[in-house]
Amino acid sequence: MENQRTVADILKAIQQLGSITAAAKHLYVSQPYVSRIINQTEKDLNVQLIDRSAKPLKLTFAGSTYLTGLEKISSQQLLLIQTMEEISQSKSGNISISMSSHLNQPEITNLFANFVQRYPHFHLEVHEAPSVEAEKIVRDNQADLYIGPKSSRQSNFSYRIYRQLGFSIVMPNDYLPAVSKQTTADLLKQLQNYPYIAIDTAMVTGELVSAYQKQLRRTTLPVLTMNNPQLIIQLVNSGTGWSIVPNSYLKDKRLNIQIKPIPINELEYTFIMAHRDSKENTPEMNALLKISQQVYGIDPKTQLKLHD
């Protein structure tokens, strides 16, 4: 079949001028050339595009439909070319983020909102998954960036630290009185007699808590295992059991529970933004980095780029 743009130009000229001869003259081509293209296209499509009995000539219903379709295709092609030119000039682009699910940080909302407002031509894709899987998605080159807690395993990441965050033991008020002066090891020993709700080890925070308890030889068989620390805290608040959760989830002043912070030198996690060591920063990634430093109040001159 002849070039679609050529066919569209011919059909449009015939529609406007009512004559193959006039259309050929308008397009600066010969009349036999126009006739050959029309005849060949009609043969390929098995429809009649021109009503040759009409004077002046008119497009048939099939001809009008085909012309409309060709014009839509042409418009889409021009839009695609423009989009690709913008991408090549870094005016437009795409950045995909694999993010730990159930993050409870208001800065995340501000980060995405500010990015969209500041860079409306950049398309942001955010995929939430349990943090162990979210890290793997980036390692497997299925996303550009990982945002979430850093695991202790080797990830081959280049990353920047945004926060060092701690954990607390949380329990119903009627479990054990006056826990504030107890060491965490002694408190965990006493809590082994009460039902334990664990963060799933599909989450990096769950992995860290599990490793911490093993280090203290205080591993407790959980009655419930969940991904969402916020839901775990609600269960503790209802008297279902006790748990160890990140401090960032304990900002609700309405909670009626006991909270025992774990010393940061005993248990903490690092909140990071990371990408594969082999990946170079794109303009989109640099834009997100700039916004993130503003949102978290980090001086770009002092934020180190680390590797594991």
URHU-V388681 format. One record per residue. PHI is phi in degrees with one decimal (* if undefined). Layout:
phi=PHI
phi=PHI
This chain:
phi=*
phi=-63.9
phi=-50.8
phi=-62.0
phi=-63.9
phi=-64.8
phi=-61.5
phi=-62.5
phi=-62.5
phi=-67.0
phi=-61.7
phi=-66.3
phi=-65.7
phi=-65.0
phi=-61.1
phi=-82.8
phi=-103.7
phi=72.9
phi=-157.1
phi=-66.7
phi=-62.0
phi=-65.9
phi=-65.5
phi=-63.1
phi=-64.0
phi=-63.5
phi=-92.4
phi=60.4
phi=-132.6
phi=-82.2
phi=-65.3
phi=-62.3
phi=-63.6
phi=-63.7
phi=-61.6
phi=-64.3
phi=-65.2
phi=-62.6
phi=-62.5
phi=-66.6
phi=-66.1
phi=-62.0
phi=-65.6
phi=-64.3
phi=-89.2
phi=61.1
phi=-140.2
phi=-97.0
phi=-93.5
phi=-116.5
phi=-88.3
phi=-78.4
phi=-82.8
phi=-84.6
phi=-129.8
phi=-69.8
phi=-62.6
phi=-131.6
phi=-78.6
phi=-71.3
phi=-59.2
phi=-64.0
phi=-64.3
phi=-65.0
phi=-64.2
phi=-66.6
phi=-62.4
phi=-59.8
phi=-64.3
phi=-64.2
phi=-67.3
phi=-65.3
phi=-62.0
phi=-62.9
phi=-63.7
phi=-65.8
phi=-65.2
phi=-63.7
phi=-64.3
phi=-64.3
phi=-62.0
phi=-63.1
phi=-62.3
phi=-66.3
phi=-65.5
phi=-65.2
phi=-63.5
phi=-64.8
phi=-99.8
phi=61.2
phi=-87.5
phi=-147.8
phi=176.3
phi=-133.0
phi=-135.8
phi=-108.9
phi=-122.3
phi=-102.3
phi=-121.2
phi=-59.6
phi=-70.7
phi=66.8
phi=-65.5
phi=-116.0
phi=-130.2
phi=-61.8
phi=-63.1
phi=-62.5
phi=-60.8
phi=-64.3
phi=-60.6
phi=-68.8
phi=-62.7
phi=-66.4
phi=-64.3
phi=-63.4
phi=-70.0
phi=-79.2
phi=-128.2
phi=-64.7
phi=-84.8
phi=-91.5
phi=-93.3
phi=-107.9
phi=-109.6
phi=-119.7
phi=-116.6
phi=-95.3
phi=-157.6
phi=-50.2
phi=-58.9
phi=-62.7
phi=-70.7
phi=-61.6
phi=-61.6
phi=-62.9
phi=-58.4
phi=-74.1
phi=-59.7
phi=-85.5
phi=65.9
phi=-96.8
phi=-153.8
phi=-80.7
phi=-131.7
phi=-112.4
phi=-125.6
phi=158.3
phi=-68.3
phi=-88.8
phi=-78.5
phi=-84.0
phi=-78.9
phi=-73.0
phi=-115.2
phi=56.5
phi=-105.3
phi=-98.9
phi=-147.2
phi=-122.5
phi=-88.6
phi=-110.0
phi=-157.5
phi=-108.7
phi=-122.6
phi=-103.8
phi=-125.9
phi=-139.4
phi=-85.1
phi=-123.2
phi=-154.3
phi=-61.0
phi=-62.0
phi=-91.2
phi=-75.2
phi=-137.2
phi=-81.4
phi=48.9
phi=-88.4
phi=-62.1
phi=-93.0
phi=-81.7
phi=-72.4
phi=-64.0
phi=-63.1
phi=-65.5
phi=-65.4
phi=-62.7
phi=-63.1
phi=-70.0
phi=-73.7
phi=-62.3
phi=-86.7
phi=-118.2
phi=-63.8
phi=-111.9
phi=-111.3
phi=-106.9
phi=-78.8
phi=-58.3
phi=-73.5
phi=-68.8
phi=-100.1
phi=-58.2
phi=-61.6
phi=-65.1
phi=-60.2
phi=-66.3
phi=-64.5
phi=-62.2
phi=-64.8
phi=-62.5
phi=-66.7
phi=-64.0
phi=-61.6
phi=-86.5
phi=57.1
phi=-126.6
phi=-62.8
phi=-119.6
phi=-72.8
phi=-77.1
phi=-87.5
phi=-142.7
phi=-129.6
phi=-139.3
phi=-83.8
phi=-97.2
phi=-60.1
phi=-62.4
phi=-70.6
phi=-60.2
phi=-63.5
phi=-63.4
phi=-68.1
phi=-61.9
phi=-61.8
phi=-87.2
phi=89.3
phi=-72.5
phi=175.0
phi=-114.6
phi=-159.9
phi=-121.1
phi=-135.7
phi=-63.6
phi=-62.4
phi=-64.1
phi=-95.4
phi=-110.4
phi=-91.8
phi=-77.6
phi=-72.8
phi=-84.0
phi=-65.5
phi=-110.4
phi=-139.2
phi=-91.2
phi=-125.9
phi=-118.9
phi=-62.8
phi=-91.5
phi=-51.2
phi=-61.6
phi=-77.0
phi=-93.4
phi=-153.3
phi=-155.3
phi=-138.7
phi=-103.7
phi=-90.2
phi=-131.6
phi=-119.3
phi=-140.7
phi=-142.9
phi=-62.4
phi=-56.2
phi=-80.6
phi=-98.2
phi=-83.9
phi=-64.0
phi=-91.2
phi=-56.9
phi=-65.4
phi=-65.3
phi=-64.6
phi=-65.5
phi=-66.0
phi=-61.1
phi=-61.2
phi=-64.2
phi=-63.0
phi=-65.4
phi=-68.4
phi=-64.5
phi=-89.2
phi=66.0
phi=-106.1
phi=-76.6
phi=-56.0
phi=-72.8
phi=-104.3
phi=-79.8
phi=-81.6
phi=-99.5
phi=-108.3
phi=-134.8
phi=-123.0
